[in-house]
Amino acid sequence: MLEAGVVGIQLPRTESREQVETLLSYIKFPPKGTRAVAPGWGSSDYRGVSDWQVWMDEQDEETLVVVHIETALGL
């Protein structure tokens, strides 16, 4: 979804810090995470990117994670 242009991901029933850290590793680019770069998709406005490191840093800053604390364990 991030490659299509979505800028936020929700994690329902969040119950641990580990779950949040795992999700963050999936949606952030290296070295902050493990997300792969997919040029030419909605996340880059379907255009070429001239400076990939600057672009990845900007994307990492703009990507939002929302956690839903819905259980006693999560609290």
C-alpha positions as CSV (number, residue, x, y, z in Angstrom):
1,M,0.0,0.0,0.0
2,L,2.9,2.4,0.7
3,E,4.1,2.0,-2.9
4,A,0.6,3.1,-4.0
5,G,0.9,6.3,-2.2
6,V,-0.6,5.5,1.3
7,V,1.3,7.5,3.9
8,G,0.1,5.7,7.0
9,I,-0.4,2.2,8.3
10,Q,-2.7,1.2,11.2
11,L,-1.8,-1.7,13.5
12,P,-5.1,-3.0,15.2
13,R,-5.0,-4.8,18.5
14,T,-1.5,-3.7,19.3
15,E,-0.3,-5.5,22.3
16,S,3.5,-5.1,22.5
17,R,6.3,-2.8,21.7
18,E,7.8,-5.6,19.6
19,Q,4.8,-5.5,17.3
20,V,5.2,-1.8,16.8
21,E,9.0,-2.1,16.2
22,T,8.4,-4.9,13.7
23,L,5.8,-2.8,11.7
24,L,8.2,0.2,11.8
25,S,11.0,-2.0,10.4
26,Y,8.7,-3.0,7.5
27,I,7.7,0.6,6.5
28,K,11.0,2.4,7.0
29,F,13.9,2.4,4.5
30,P,17.4,1.2,5.5
31,P,19.1,1.9,7.8
32,K,16.0,2.5,9.9
33,G,14.1,-0.5,8.5
34,T,13.9,-3.1,5.8
35,R,11.5,-1.6,3.3
36,A,12.6,-2.0,-0.4
37,V,12.5,0.9,-2.8
38,A,10.0,0.6,-5.6
39,P,10.6,3.5,-8.1
40,G,7.9,4.7,-10.4
41,W,5.0,3.9,-8.1
42,G,2.5,6.2,-6.3
43,S,4.9,6.8,-3.5
44,S,7.2,8.7,-5.9
45,D,4.4,10.4,-7.8
46,Y,5.1,8.0,-10.7
47,R,8.3,10.0,-11.5
48,G,12.0,9.3,-11.4
49,V,13.8,10.3,-8.2
50,S,17.1,12.3,-8.6
51,D,18.5,11.7,-5.1
52,W,17.3,8.4,-3.6
53,Q,18.8,8.9,-0.1
54,V,17.1,12.3,0.3
55,W,13.8,10.8,-1.1
56,M,14.0,7.8,1.3
57,D,14.7,10.1,4.3
58,E,11.7,12.3,3.4
59,Q,9.5,9.3,3.0
60,D,10.6,7.9,6.4
61,E,9.7,11.3,8.0
62,E,6.3,11.4,6.3
63,T,5.2,7.8,7.0
64,L,2.8,7.5,9.9
65,V,2.1,4.5,12.1
66,V,-1.1,4.4,14.2
67,V,-1.5,1.8,16.9
68,H,-4.8,0.7,18.3
69,I,-4.6,-0.3,22.0
70,E,-7.8,-2.3,22.4
71,T,-6.9,-4.9,25.0
72,A,-5.8,-5.0,28.6
73,L,-2.5,-6.6,27.4
74,G,-1.9,-3.7,25.0
75,L,-2.5,-1.2,27.8
